[in-house]
Amino acid sequence: MATSLPSYTDREAIARRGHYLEVITIIWAICEATIALVTAQRSGSLSLAGFGFDSLIEVVSGAALMWRMSHEMDPDRRHRAEQVSLRIAGACLLALAAYVFIEAIIHLVGRRSAETTWAGIGVTAAAVTFMPLLARAKRNVGRALNSDAMMTDARQTDFCMYQAAIVLVGLIVHAAFGIAWMDSAAALVLVPFLLRAGTLSLKGEACCAHHSHQHHHHHRELPTT
């Protein structure tokens, strides 16, 4: 049995929540990128630089979704904003895939050593803790509004958490054992998943399971009173 769609008032409140989540995402990502990139420049850590670049991509994706949420209550503009935001989020995922791949290869081939960076360990540990909560909140909004763009942005947040975890493990292993290449090797595992999610998003398709059973509600779900 189909579940009832949120009322106009509920939808407005959910869209506002989604907007606030993207504001949080942008502020967090800017702080994260600043700490990661400054620390990477001082320590010579390529993996930490990659994490900082990922955070900048998160800013772009977050800004696109803020714009998308601002059009939620206008049915005519909402569909256009949804499609544009979905493609921007997809392009961000593909950009991240390219950067992770190039950065990992350079690190593996160059065998560059980096200094131990406790600031890097701190910022990635914070991301591993906070990002899953943010991604879950975004998914709740995405499901409620049937927004593939928001679901893809939640996926982007998931990947940010995965990369943070990989970088964190690599930094800890490097600090403990002096092995500098492990995080780059592990990061390559993310690339196929990033490519798949990004490609689906650019095609305007969902990368998450909610799409298949809710797609038939995509248009004309808000009768006005």
Backbone as ProteinMPNN parsed JSONL, in Angstrom:
{"seq_chain_A": "MATSLPSYTDREAIARRGHYLEVITIIWAICEATIALVTAQRSGSLSLAGFGFDSLIEVVSGAALMWRMSHEMDPDRRHRAEQVSLRIAGACLLALAAYVFIEAIIHLVGRRSAETTWAGIGVTAAAVTFMPLLARAKRNVGRALNSDAMMTDARQTDFCMYQAAIVLVGLIVHAAFGIAWMDSAAALVLVPFLLRAGTLSLKGEACCAHHSHQHHHHHRELPTT", "coords_chain_A": {"N_chain_A": [[0.839, -1.19, 0.0], [0.573, 2.203, -0.879], [2.428, 4.779, 0.639], [1.302, 7.802, 2.225], [1.868, 11.022, 0.863], [3.813, 13.792, 2.128], [2.111, 16.611, 3.584], [1.463, 19.963, 2.312], [2.408, 21.861, 4.179], [4.058, 20.234, 5.784], [5.91, 19.427, 3.871], [7.131, 21.839, 3.26], [8.402, 22.364, 5.69], [10.178, 20.201, 5.781], [11.745, 20.713, 3.533], [12.944, 23.061, 4.403], [14.447, 22.026, 6.476], [16.201, 20.454, 4.983], [17.555, 22.492, 3.647], [18.903, 23.721, 5.804], [20.561, 21.605, 6.532], [22.285, 21.555, 4.358], [23.504, 24.019, 4.66], [24.925, 23.535, 7.013], [26.568, 21.514, 5.996], [28.152, 22.963, 4.129], [29.483, 24.87, 5.758], [30.868, 23.142, 7.51], [32.417, 21.718, 5.635], [34.038, 23.725, 4.515], [35.577, 24.505, 6.731], [36.794, 22.04, 7.226], [38.195, 21.598, 4.814], [39.979, 23.737, 4.873], [41.578, 23.2, 7.177], [42.573, 20.647, 6.461], [43.95, 21.106, 3.991], [45.853, 23.092, 4.638], [47.288, 21.717, 6.602], [48.156, 19.561, 5.068], [49.842, 20.848, 3.272], [51.891, 21.636, 4.955], [52.796, 19.22, 5.991], [53.246, 17.579, 3.845], [51.523, 15.595, 3.034], [49.922, 13.73, 0.671], [47.547, 12.27, 0.652], [46.022, 13.547, 2.579], [45.772, 16.02, 1.368], [44.168, 15.257, -0.766], [41.849, 14.624, 0.646], [41.174, 17.165, 1.541], [40.561, 18.365, -0.907], [38.341, 16.847, -1.582], [36.605, 17.84, 0.333], [36.216, 20.427, -0.632], [34.806, 19.841, -2.966], [32.53, 18.903, -1.777], [31.505, 21.305, -0.828], [30.65, 22.526, -3.212], [28.673, 20.7, -4.08], [26.941, 20.892, -1.882], [26.111, 23.584, -2.096], [24.68, 23.466, -4.499], [22.565, 21.829, -3.735], [21.383, 23.4, -1.749], [20.304, 25.391, -3.346], [18.526, 23.78, -4.765], [16.709, 22.991, -2.687], [15.567, 25.44, -2.151], [13.707, 25.772, -4.125], [11.716, 23.979, -3.66], [8.971, 24.368, -3.052], [7.819, 25.288, -5.329], [6.317, 23.836, -7.848], [6.81, 23.882, -10.663], [9.415, 24.946, -11.014], [10.782, 23.253, -9.373], [11.237, 20.685, -10.479], [13.063, 21.223, -12.549], [15.184, 22.3, -11.038], [15.785, 20.064, -9.524], [16.784, 18.255, -11.461], [19.046, 19.651, -12.461], [20.562, 19.94, -10.107], [20.992, 17.267, -9.469], [22.663, 16.478, -11.536], [24.862, 18.164, -11.097], [25.712, 17.19, -8.608], [26.409, 14.637, -9.454], [28.522, 15.23, -11.23], [30.324, 16.221, -9.381], [30.939, 13.904, -7.952], [32.239, 12.421, -9.959], [34.42, 14.08, -10.433], [35.682, 13.845, -7.998], [36.322, 11.109, -8.084], [38.208, 11.097, -10.174], [40.216, 12.688, -9.036], [40.916, 11.264, -6.7], [41.919, 8.917, -7.872], [44.123, 9.861, -9.451], [45.677, 11.115, -7.474], [46.222, 8.923, -5.77], [47.714, 7.224, -7.453], [49.947, 8.85, -8.057], [51.01, 9.04, -5.502], [51.594, 6.354, -4.934], [53.415, 5.63, -6.979], [55.382, 7.606, -6.725], [56.239, 7.239, -4.136], [56.295, 9.056, -2.039], [57.233, 10.491, 1.019], [55.696, 11.523, 4.091], [55.328, 13.807, 6.821], [54.357, 12.916, 10.171], [51.125, 13.899, 11.084], [49.243, 15.278, 13.441], [47.137, 17.026, 13.458], [45.919, 16.412, 11.056], [45.079, 13.799, 11.612], [43.233, 14.411, 13.593], [41.238, 15.989, 12.231], [40.276, 14.214, 10.28], [39.334, 12.143, 11.896], [37.253, 13.481, 13.175], [35.577, 13.884, 10.968], [34.887, 11.238, 10.304], [33.289, 10.648, 12.447], [31.213, 12.583, 12.392], [30.159, 12.746, 9.738], [28.55, 10.368, 9.034], [26.19, 10.848, 10.516], [25.269, 13.225, 9.373], [24.856, 12.376, 6.723], [22.81, 10.483, 7.092], [20.717, 12.131, 7.995], [20.34, 13.659, 5.692], [19.468, 11.686, 3.92], [16.997, 11.065, 5.057], [15.562, 13.414, 4.531], [15.724, 13.376, 1.729], [14.241, 11.048, 1.087], [11.714, 11.755, 2.098], [11.004, 13.926, 0.478], [11.194, 12.797, -1.958], [13.534, 13.181, -3.454], [15.988, 12.686, -5.677], [18.321, 14.078, -6.058], [19.018, 15.009, -3.494], [19.417, 12.544, -2.269], [21.619, 11.635, -3.713], [23.454, 13.552, -2.936], [23.638, 12.864, -0.268], [24.902, 10.453, -0.611], [27.327, 11.384, -1.582], [28.261, 12.552, 0.766], [28.558, 10.242, 2.26], [30.723, 9.074, 0.852], [32.654, 10.946, 1.444], [32.997, 10.423, 4.119], [33.949, 7.77, 3.937], [36.374, 8.191, 2.595], [37.641, 9.797, 4.471], [37.931, 7.943, 6.53], [39.703, 6.123, 5.351], [41.944, 7.777, 4.911], [42.47, 8.459, 7.556], [43.147, 5.95, 8.717], [45.416, 5.447, 7.169], [47.078, 7.587, 7.963], [47.426, 6.988, 10.674], [48.655, 4.454, 10.538], [50.952, 5.215, 9.188], [52.074, 6.92, 11.095], [52.544, 5.097, 13.148], [54.007, 2.937, 12.019], [55.444, 3.86, 9.86], [54.632, 3.339, 7.265], [53.796, 4.59, 4.288], [52.233, 4.23, 2.01], [49.881, 2.801, 2.224], [47.318, 4.012, 2.585], [46.846, 5.199, 0.106], [46.71, 2.994, -1.607], [44.422, 1.756, -0.586], [42.558, 3.755, -1.107], [42.118, 3.58, -3.834], [40.195, 1.637, -4.08], [37.81, 2.94, -3.73], [37.32, 4.251, -6.129], [35.861, 2.878, -8.352], [33.242, 2.794, -7.261], [32.658, 5.495, -6.887], [32.707, 6.332, -9.561], [30.531, 4.883, -10.639], [28.309, 5.87, -9.13], [28.462, 8.601, -9.766], [28.13, 8.562, -12.572], [25.52, 7.513, -12.868], [24.089, 9.593, -11.677], [24.629, 11.741, -13.406], [23.215, 10.889, -15.584], [20.75, 11.386, -14.708], [19.545, 9.6, -13.04], [18.566, 7.707, -10.114], [20.829, 6.901, -7.458], [20.262, 5.398, -5.412], [18.197, 3.155, -3.454], [15.569, 4.039, -3.032], [14.379, 5.112, -5.241], [13.118, 3.355, -7.059], [10.641, 2.485, -6.011], [9.298, 4.808, -5.554], [9.193, 6.449, -7.701], [6.917, 6.85, -9.242], [5.521, 8.799, -7.99], [6.574, 11.183, -8.688], [5.728, 13.566, -9.959], [3.296, 16.225, -9.782], [2.275, 16.002, -7.124], [1.288, 17.663, -5.239], [-1.523, 18.946, -4.445], [-3.056, 22.094, -4.533], [-4.664, 24.224, -2.174]], "CA_chain_A": [[0.0, 0.0, 0.0], [1.42, 3.38, -0.998], [2.428, 5.673, 1.79], [0.816, 9.122, 1.883], [2.899, 12.024, 0.704], [3.698, 14.846, 3.135], [1.266, 17.751, 3.256], [2.194, 21.154, 1.863], [3.116, 22.428, 5.331], [5.135, 19.311, 6.154], [6.933, 19.47, 2.825], [7.851, 23.097, 3.434], [9.283, 22.204, 6.856], [11.231, 19.244, 5.414], [12.648, 21.433, 2.624], [13.725, 23.98, 5.23], [15.436, 21.193, 7.167], [17.212, 20.118, 3.983], [18.356, 23.705, 3.43], [19.799, 23.874, 6.951], [21.567, 20.548, 6.45], [23.286, 21.956, 3.373], [24.28, 25.107, 5.279], [25.865, 22.845, 7.912], [27.535, 20.834, 5.131], [29.08, 23.94, 3.543], [30.333, 25.416, 6.829], [31.753, 22.064, 7.944], [33.363, 21.373, 4.571], [35.017, 24.811, 4.383], [36.508, 24.361, 7.866], [37.511, 20.789, 7.002], [39.13, 21.795, 3.706], [41.036, 24.658, 5.31], [42.49, 22.477, 8.075], [43.23, 19.556, 5.736], [44.879, 21.592, 2.973], [46.977, 23.755, 5.31], [48.075, 20.665, 7.238], [48.791, 18.786, 3.996], [50.952, 21.642, 2.723], [52.982, 21.651, 5.929], [53.308, 17.873, 6.267], [53.554, 16.878, 2.605], [50.645, 14.425, 2.903], [49.063, 13.763, -0.507], [46.221, 11.744, 0.971], [45.314, 14.598, 3.3], [45.421, 17.012, 0.352], [43.014, 14.702, -1.468], [40.702, 14.77, 1.529], [40.811, 18.578, 1.501], [39.91, 18.597, -2.195], [37.024, 16.234, -1.438], [35.793, 18.769, 1.12], [35.834, 21.524, -1.524], [33.759, 19.3, -3.816], [31.355, 18.856, -0.915], [30.968, 22.669, -0.798], [29.93, 22.727, -4.477], [27.475, 19.873, -4.031], [26.055, 21.466, -0.878], [25.523, 24.81, -2.648], [23.681, 23.052, -5.486], [21.386, 21.302, -3.026], [20.72, 24.551, -1.126], [19.499, 25.978, -4.426], [17.429, 22.832, -5.022], [15.722, 23.063, -1.61], [14.884, 26.738, -2.197], [12.639, 25.692, -5.124], [10.861, 22.83, -3.351], [7.557, 24.683, -2.991], [7.373, 25.725, -6.661], [6.352, 22.589, -8.639], [7.374, 24.067, -12.007], [10.854, 25.146, -10.916], [11.37, 22.186, -8.573], [11.724, 19.59, -11.321], [14.277, 21.707, -13.218], [16.232, 22.394, -10.025], [16.142, 18.691, -9.16], [17.619, 17.668, -12.503], [20.332, 20.349, -12.496], [21.299, 19.6, -8.886], [21.388, 15.867, -9.572], [23.818, 16.408, -12.434], [25.995, 18.793, -10.422], [26.183, 16.23, -7.613], [27.08, 13.57, -10.192], [29.802, 15.746, -11.71], [31.205, 16.306, -8.218], [31.401, 12.546, -7.658], [33.209, 12.038, -10.984], [35.631, 14.866, -10.172], [36.335, 13.223, -6.85], [36.9, 9.847, -8.55], [39.423, 11.412, -10.933], [41.259, 13.193, -8.147], [41.37, 10.169, -5.841], [42.722, 8.013, -8.69], [45.398, 10.503, -9.793], [46.446, 11.318, -6.238], [46.698, 7.636, -5.273], [48.759, 6.741, -8.356], [51.142, 9.661, -7.824], [51.555, 8.68, -4.196], [52.153, 4.997, -5.008], [54.58, 5.61, -7.868], [56.413, 8.492, -6.213], [56.701, 6.803, -2.805], [56.619, 10.26, -1.271], [57.039, 10.362, 2.461], [55.092, 12.68, 4.73], [55.5, 13.856, 8.265], [53.178, 12.596, 10.968], [50.346, 15.107, 11.312], [48.166, 15.026, 14.401], [45.988, 17.832, 13.037], [45.258, 15.609, 10.033], [44.394, 12.698, 12.293], [42.088, 14.981, 14.294], [40.17, 16.427, 11.335], [39.668, 13.041, 9.649], [38.571, 11.44, 12.934], [36.01, 14.235, 13.351], [34.734, 13.615, 9.801], [34.375, 9.871, 10.421], [32.254, 10.669, 13.475], [30.112, 13.482, 12.077], [29.589, 12.547, 8.403], [27.433, 9.421, 8.971], [24.992, 11.492, 11.05], [24.812, 14.175, 8.36], [24.352, 11.61, 5.579], [21.522, 9.885, 7.468], [19.72, 13.201, 8.012], [20.06, 14.005, 4.299], [18.653, 10.617, 3.331], [15.635, 11.211, 5.56], [14.962, 14.497, 3.757], [15.606, 12.917, 0.348], [13.115, 10.112, 0.986], [10.467, 12.465, 2.358], [10.704, 14.792, -0.666], [11.429, 12.012, -3.18], [14.56, 13.938, -4.178], [17.186, 11.923, -6.03], [19.482, 14.957, -5.889], [19.398, 14.975, -2.083], [19.935, 11.205, -1.987], [22.962, 11.588, -4.278], [24.299, 14.366, -2.067], [23.898, 12.033, 0.918], [25.909, 9.481, -1.043], [28.584, 12.132, -1.611], [28.684, 12.669, 2.162], [29.056, 8.902, 2.623], [32.057, 8.894, 0.288], [33.555, 11.805, 2.207], [33.286, 9.673, 5.341], [34.801, 6.629, 3.577], [37.724, 8.672, 2.318], [38.211, 10.236, 5.747], [38.335, 6.742, 7.264], [40.903, 5.59, 4.693], [43.048, 8.69, 5.203], [42.751, 8.33, 8.988], [43.894, 4.702, 8.92], [46.73, 5.626, 6.57], [47.875, 8.479, 8.806], [47.765, 6.267, 11.907], [49.64, 3.431, 10.172], [52.205, 5.916, 8.881], [52.636, 7.405, 12.36], [52.978, 3.975, 13.983], [54.929, 2.0, 11.368], [56.186, 4.493, 8.78], [54.164, 2.85, 5.96], [53.117, 5.763, 3.739], [51.487, 3.955, 0.782], [48.691, 1.983, 2.465], [46.074, 4.76, 2.385], [46.653, 5.403, -1.329], [46.253, 1.723, -2.171], [43.033, 1.554, -0.16], [41.714, 4.769, -1.747], [41.773, 3.129, -5.19], [38.984, 0.821, -3.994], [36.658, 3.84, -3.812], [37.143, 4.836, -7.453], [34.741, 2.319, -9.124], [31.969, 3.176, -6.655], [32.469, 6.902, -7.215], [32.389, 6.416, -10.989], [29.172, 4.383, -10.867], [27.339, 6.807, -8.558], [28.513, 9.83, -10.537], [27.563, 8.32, -13.901], [24.068, 7.416, -12.714], [23.558, 10.921, -11.375], [24.684, 12.551, -14.624], [22.133, 10.407, -16.446], [19.488, 11.769, -14.097], [18.978, 8.441, -12.367], [18.863, 7.598, -8.692], [21.88, 5.948, -7.093], [19.812, 4.824, -4.146], [17.103, 2.211, -3.643], [14.237, 4.593, -2.858], [13.864, 5.594, -6.523], [12.332, 2.381, -7.799], [9.277, 2.332, -5.544], [8.659, 6.09, -5.35], [9.306, 7.268, -8.907], [5.618, 7.161, -9.8], [4.984, 9.958, -7.287], [7.537, 12.269, -8.918], [5.129, 14.801, -10.439], [1.923, 16.581, -9.46], [1.855, 15.378, -5.878], [0.887, 18.671, -4.265], [-2.699, 19.736, -4.8], [-3.138, 23.335, -3.774], [-5.993, 24.455, -1.593]], "C_chain_A": [[0.877, 1.244, 0.0], [1.312, 4.251, 0.246], [1.994, 7.06, 1.343], [1.986, 10.094, 1.804], [2.738, 13.107, 1.763], [2.803, 15.977, 2.659], [2.133, 18.929, 2.819], [3.027, 21.736, 2.997], [4.287, 21.551, 5.746], [6.271, 19.366, 5.144], [7.785, 20.734, 2.94], [8.842, 22.995, 4.592], [10.45, 21.266, 6.536], [12.246, 19.909, 4.484], [13.526, 22.414, 3.398], [14.813, 23.221, 5.985], [16.558, 20.809, 6.209], [18.131, 21.291, 3.699], [19.357, 23.887, 4.563], [20.895, 22.819, 6.949], [22.665, 20.922, 5.46], [24.118, 23.132, 3.874], [25.343, 24.511, 6.2], [26.966, 22.174, 7.095], [28.587, 21.806, 4.617], [30.029, 24.49, 4.601], [31.347, 24.371, 7.283], [32.839, 21.804, 6.901], [34.416, 22.456, 4.38], [36.054, 24.725, 5.502], [37.408, 23.142, 7.669], [38.577, 20.961, 5.928], [40.292, 22.688, 4.126], [42.068, 23.94, 6.177], [43.281, 21.423, 7.303], [44.277, 20.071, 4.759], [46.079, 22.306, 3.589], [47.893, 22.715, 5.945], [48.821, 19.835, 6.196], [49.987, 19.533, 3.418], [52.164, 21.616, 3.661], [53.616, 20.276, 6.101], [53.723, 17.123, 5.01], [52.687, 15.664, 2.372], [49.727, 14.577, 1.695], [47.659, 13.28, -0.194], [45.387, 12.783, 1.716], [44.921, 15.734, 2.354], [44.209, 16.548, -0.441], [41.743, 14.834, -0.655], [40.232, 16.224, 1.555], [40.101, 18.935, 0.212], [38.505, 18.017, -2.186], [36.093, 17.181, -0.688], [35.343, 19.958, 0.271], [34.731, 21.082, -2.488], [32.44, 19.242, -3.049], [30.702, 20.242, -0.798], [30.131, 22.928, -2.051], [28.609, 21.959, -4.478], [26.464, 20.445, -3.048], [25.366, 22.727, -1.375], [24.442, 24.485, -3.667], [22.408, 22.57, -4.803], [20.674, 22.391, -2.238], [19.791, 25.216, -2.139], [18.297, 25.095, -4.74], [16.337, 22.93, -3.96], [14.943, 24.374, -1.64], [13.731, 26.745, -3.189], [11.639, 24.577, -4.83], [9.377, 23.16, -3.452], [7.005, 25.236, -4.306], [7.459, 24.517, -7.597], [7.009, 22.736, -10.003], [8.891, 24.186, -11.973], [11.53, 23.993, -10.19], [11.972, 21.089, -9.445], [13.018, 19.989, -12.036], [15.445, 21.769, -12.233], [16.714, 21.005, -9.605], [17.107, 18.101, -10.171], [18.998, 18.321, -12.566], [21.182, 19.964, -11.288], [21.803, 18.164, -8.922], [22.633, 15.735, -10.45], [25.054, 17.077, -11.828], [26.588, 17.852, -9.386], [26.928, 15.079, -8.286], [28.441, 14.0, -10.703], [30.806, 15.854, -10.568], [31.775, 14.932, -7.861], [32.452, 12.096, -8.674], [34.522, 12.809, -10.811], [36.404, 14.271, -9.009], [37.0, 11.908, -7.246], [38.21, 10.092, -9.285], [40.545, 11.852, -10.007], [41.814, 12.094, -7.253], [42.296, 9.239, -6.619], [44.099, 8.615, -8.978], [46.287, 10.65, -8.562], [47.039, 10.012, -5.721], [47.842, 7.099, -6.132], [50.061, 7.512, -8.148], [51.828, 9.264, -6.52], [52.237, 7.308, -4.249], [53.433, 4.958, -5.839], [55.729, 6.429, -7.284], [56.986, 8.078, -4.881], [57.093, 7.995, -1.937], [56.331, 10.048, 0.202], [56.464, 11.653, 3.018], [55.352, 12.624, 6.218], [54.211, 13.416, 8.961], [52.441, 13.891, 11.292], [49.16, 14.804, 12.219], [46.935, 15.867, 14.078], [45.195, 17.084, 11.97], [44.487, 14.454, 10.634], [43.138, 13.221, 12.986], [40.946, 15.336, 13.363], [39.51, 15.241, 10.639], [38.869, 12.218, 10.656], [37.241, 12.139, 13.185], [35.045, 13.966, 12.201], [34.112, 12.226, 9.878], [33.237, 9.807, 11.438], [31.012, 11.428, 13.026], [29.408, 13.152, 10.762], [28.462, 11.513, 8.337], [26.122, 10.014, 9.488], [24.399, 12.46, 10.031], [24.21, 13.445, 7.163], [22.987, 11.003, 5.889], [20.42, 10.938, 7.473], [19.35, 13.62, 6.588], [19.189, 12.949, 3.631], [17.206, 10.71, 3.795], [14.891, 12.3, 4.799], [14.729, 14.044, 2.316], [14.438, 11.978, 0.144], [11.781, 10.842, 1.136], [10.037, 13.314, 1.164], [10.83, 14.064, -1.994], [12.449, 12.719, -4.078], [15.79, 13.078, -4.418], [18.445, 12.759, -5.843], [19.957, 14.94, -4.439], [19.973, 13.608, -1.711], [21.357, 11.056, -2.54], [23.927, 12.417, -3.445], [24.614, 13.618, -0.774], [24.962, 10.986, 0.603], [27.291, 10.133, -1.102], [29.143, 12.285, -0.197], [29.208, 11.33, 2.675], [30.483, 8.702, 2.119], [33.088, 9.76, 1.002], [33.964, 11.091, 3.492], [34.216, 8.491, 5.051], [36.237, 7.088, 3.338], [38.405, 9.14, 3.597], [38.721, 9.043, 6.545], [39.616, 6.151, 6.684], [42.124, 6.452, 5.005], [43.459, 8.568, 6.673], [43.579, 7.084, 9.28], [45.304, 4.84, 8.363], [47.639, 6.499, 7.418], [48.33, 7.786, 10.089], [48.833, 5.213, 11.637], [50.992, 4.073, 9.885], [52.883, 6.39, 10.163], [53.231, 6.264, 13.183], [54.099, 3.157, 13.342], [55.738, 2.604, 10.221], [55.791, 4.004, 7.4], [53.293, 3.936, 5.335], [52.181, 5.45, 2.574], [50.153, 3.26, 1.011], [47.398, 2.736, 2.184], [45.794, 4.984, 0.906], [46.164, 4.13, -2.01], [44.79, 1.482, -1.824], [42.089, 2.531, -0.857], [41.282, 4.362, -3.148], [40.499, 2.285, -5.2], [37.734, 1.684, -4.14], [36.321, 4.245, -5.242], [35.989, 4.213, -8.25], [33.37, 2.718, -8.577], [31.638, 4.637, -6.94], [32.06, 7.07, -8.678], [30.957, 5.968, -11.269], [28.13, 5.383, -10.364], [27.295, 8.103, -9.359], [27.885, 9.685, -11.909], [26.046, 8.231, -13.849], [23.446, 8.788, -12.484], [23.567, 11.82, -12.609], [23.605, 12.14, -15.62], [20.757, 10.785, -15.907], [18.793, 10.629, -13.404], [19.357, 8.444, -10.9], [20.01, 6.633, -8.478], [21.496, 5.243, -5.8], [18.505, 4.078, -4.358], [15.724, 2.848, -3.597], [13.586, 4.944, -4.186], [12.854, 4.625, -7.128], [10.894, 2.308, -7.332], [8.585, 3.665, -5.291], [8.591, 6.928, -6.62], [7.94, 7.68, -9.441], [4.949, 8.327, -9.086], [5.708, 11.24, -7.675], [6.879, 13.594, -9.308], [3.716, 14.97, -9.878], [1.44, 15.966, -8.156], [1.311, 16.373, -4.859], [-0.347, 19.44, -4.749], [-2.744, 20.987, -3.932], [-4.55, 23.531, -3.275], [-6.377, 25.911, -1.741]], "O_chain_A": [[1.82, 1.338, 0.786], [0.236, 4.425, 0.817], [2.277, 7.464, 0.215], [2.951, 10.005, 2.563], [1.629, 13.322, 2.251], [2.744, 16.268, 1.464], [3.358, 18.902, 2.937], [4.199, 22.066, 2.814], [5.377, 22.051, 6.027], [7.445, 19.355, 5.512], [9.0, 20.7, 2.743], [9.973, 23.472, 4.498], [11.578, 21.506, 6.968], [13.452, 19.703, 4.62], [14.706, 22.578, 3.088], [15.942, 23.694, 6.12], [17.732, 20.837, 6.58], [19.338, 21.117, 3.53], [20.529, 24.174, 4.318], [22.032, 23.104, 7.323], [23.84, 20.639, 5.696], [25.301, 23.237, 3.553], [26.504, 24.921, 6.177], [28.144, 22.249, 7.445], [29.781, 21.51, 4.661], [31.236, 24.569, 4.375], [32.534, 24.666, 7.425], [34.02, 21.686, 7.23], [35.575, 22.141, 4.109], [37.255, 24.853, 5.26], [38.614, 23.197, 7.908], [39.717, 20.531, 6.099], [41.445, 22.43, 3.778], [43.273, 24.051, 5.948], [44.497, 21.309, 7.459], [45.382, 19.531, 4.702], [47.204, 22.144, 3.115], [49.116, 22.81, 5.845], [49.971, 19.449, 6.407], [51.018, 18.933, 3.113], [53.31, 21.579, 3.213], [54.821, 20.166, 6.329], [54.464, 16.143, 5.087], [53.058, 14.783, 1.596], [48.854, 15.445, 1.682], [46.684, 13.82, -0.718], [44.178, 12.881, 1.501], [43.863, 16.341, 2.516], [43.324, 17.345, -0.755], [40.678, 15.122, -1.202], [39.03, 16.488, 1.588], [39.149, 19.715, 0.219], [37.578, 18.625, -2.722], [34.921, 17.307, -1.041], [34.223, 20.445, 0.429], [33.826, 21.858, -2.792], [31.372, 19.499, -3.605], [29.481, 20.341, -0.681], [29.034, 23.481, -1.966], [27.563, 22.501, -4.834], [25.268, 20.484, -3.337], [24.18, 22.931, -1.117], [23.404, 25.144, -3.704], [21.303, 22.875, -5.25], [19.456, 22.315, -2.072], [18.649, 25.556, -1.829], [17.19, 25.59, -4.954], [15.154, 22.952, -4.299], [13.791, 24.423, -1.207], [12.864, 27.616, -3.121], [10.798, 24.268, -5.674], [8.594, 22.318, -3.893], [5.835, 25.613, -4.374], [8.54, 24.198, -8.091], [7.692, 21.82, -10.46], [9.579, 23.597, -12.805], [12.728, 23.772, -10.368], [13.079, 20.619, -9.185], [13.955, 19.195, -12.121], [16.557, 21.346, -12.551], [17.903, 20.799, -9.361], [18.125, 17.516, -9.8], [20.006, 17.629, -12.708], [22.375, 19.694, -11.423], [22.908, 17.875, -8.461], [23.545, 14.97, -10.136], [26.172, 16.603, -12.026], [27.807, 17.72, -9.284], [27.94, 14.599, -7.776], [29.407, 13.241, -10.626], [31.997, 15.61, -10.759], [32.949, 14.812, -7.512], [33.442, 11.464, -8.304], [35.604, 12.257, -11.016], [37.633, 14.204, -9.037], [38.111, 11.616, -6.803], [39.199, 9.395, -9.06], [41.693, 11.438, -10.173], [43.026, 11.992, -7.064], [43.332, 8.817, -6.105], [45.121, 7.96, -8.774], [47.481, 10.352, -8.597], [48.192, 9.97, -5.29], [48.825, 6.58, -5.604], [51.139, 6.922, -8.071], [53.053, 9.165, -6.445], [53.314, 7.119, -3.685], [54.415, 4.328, -5.448], [56.889, 6.02, -7.333], [58.084, 8.499, -4.515], [58.08, 7.954, -1.203], [55.298, 9.489, 0.572], [56.709, 12.736, 2.488], [55.566, 11.559, 6.798], [53.118, 13.533, 8.405], [53.054, 14.867, 11.724], [48.198, 14.154, 11.809], [45.812, 15.468, 14.389], [43.964, 17.109, 11.967], [43.367, 14.162, 10.214], [42.099, 12.561, 12.973], [39.794, 15.023, 13.661], [38.298, 15.258, 10.425], [37.833, 11.652, 10.306], [36.218, 11.483, 13.384], [33.84, 13.836, 12.417], [32.937, 12.055, 9.554], [32.322, 8.996, 11.296], [29.889, 10.976, 13.25], [28.185, 13.265, 10.676], [27.481, 11.755, 7.634], [25.056, 9.713, 8.952], [23.183, 12.513, 9.845], [23.169, 13.851, 6.648], [22.101, 11.009, 5.035], [19.31, 10.674, 7.01], [18.186, 13.904, 6.306], [18.28, 13.276, 2.867], [16.288, 10.461, 3.014], [13.721, 12.13, 4.457], [13.666, 14.294, 1.747], [13.718, 12.084, -0.848], [10.835, 10.579, 0.394], [8.847, 13.412, 0.867], [10.595, 14.655, -3.048], [12.257, 12.841, -5.288], [16.541, 12.775, -3.491], [19.506, 12.231, -5.512], [21.158, 14.865, -4.179], [20.914, 13.527, -0.922], [22.203, 10.424, -1.908], [25.083, 12.035, -3.266], [25.721, 13.722, -0.246], [25.811, 10.674, 1.437], [28.294, 9.526, -0.726], [30.35, 12.164, 0.016], [30.18, 11.283, 3.43], [31.348, 8.225, 2.854], [34.246, 9.368, 1.152], [35.123, 11.144, 3.904], [35.152, 8.231, 5.807], [37.19, 6.465, 3.807], [39.599, 8.913, 3.791], [39.787, 9.1, 7.157], [40.505, 5.73, 7.424], [43.197, 5.937, 5.321], [44.647, 8.575, 6.995], [44.58, 7.144, 9.994], [46.272, 4.41, 8.99], [48.822, 6.201, 7.581], [49.462, 7.966, 10.537], [49.794, 5.083, 12.395], [52.038, 3.556, 10.278], [54.101, 6.282, 10.311], [54.268, 6.42, 13.827], [55.031, 2.733, 14.025], [56.618, 1.944, 9.667], [56.532, 4.224, 6.442], [52.178, 4.179, 5.796], [51.402, 6.316, 2.177], [49.362, 3.139, 0.076], [46.471, 2.17, 1.604], [44.637, 4.964, 0.486], [45.303, 4.182, -2.889], [44.009, 1.053, -2.674], [40.949, 2.182, -1.165], [40.207, 4.75, -3.606], [39.803, 2.224, -6.213], [36.707, 1.207, -4.624], [35.167, 4.55, -5.543], [35.183, 4.967, -8.794], [32.44, 2.954, -9.348], [30.485, 4.981, -7.202], [31.169, 7.86, -8.992], [30.249, 6.604, -12.05], [27.181, 5.707, -11.079], [26.218, 8.646, -9.605], [27.181, 10.585, -12.367], [25.36, 8.808, -14.692], [22.392, 9.099, -13.04], [22.621, 12.574, -12.836], [23.137, 12.962, -16.408], [19.735, 10.544, -16.549], [17.581, 10.674, -13.195], [20.325, 9.084, -10.488], [20.157, 5.66, -9.219], [22.319, 4.572, -5.177], [17.787, 4.333, -5.325], [14.771, 2.242, -4.089], [12.363, 5.063, -4.257], [11.83, 5.056, -7.657], [9.998, 2.093, -8.148], [7.43, 3.69, -4.865], [7.993, 8.004, -6.618], [7.812, 8.752, -10.033], [3.905, 8.8, -9.537], [5.484, 12.281, -7.058], [7.43, 14.653, -9.009], [3.038, 13.997, -9.546], [0.319, 15.463, -8.086], [0.92, 15.992, -3.756], [-0.213, 20.478, -5.396], [-2.495, 20.925, -2.728], [-5.512, 23.059, -3.882], [-7.461, 26.31, -1.315]]}, "name": "protein", "num_of_chains": 1, "seq": "MATSLPSYTDREAIARRGHYLEVITIIWAICEATIALVTAQRSGSLSLAGFGFDSLIEVVSGAALMWRMSHEMDPDRRHRAEQVSLRIAGACLLALAAYVFIEAIIHLVGRRSAETTWAGIGVTAAAVTFMPLLARAKRNVGRALNSDAMMTDARQTDFCMYQAAIVLVGLIVHAAFGIAWMDSAAALVLVPFLLRAGTLSLKGEACCAHHSHQHHHHHRELPTT"}
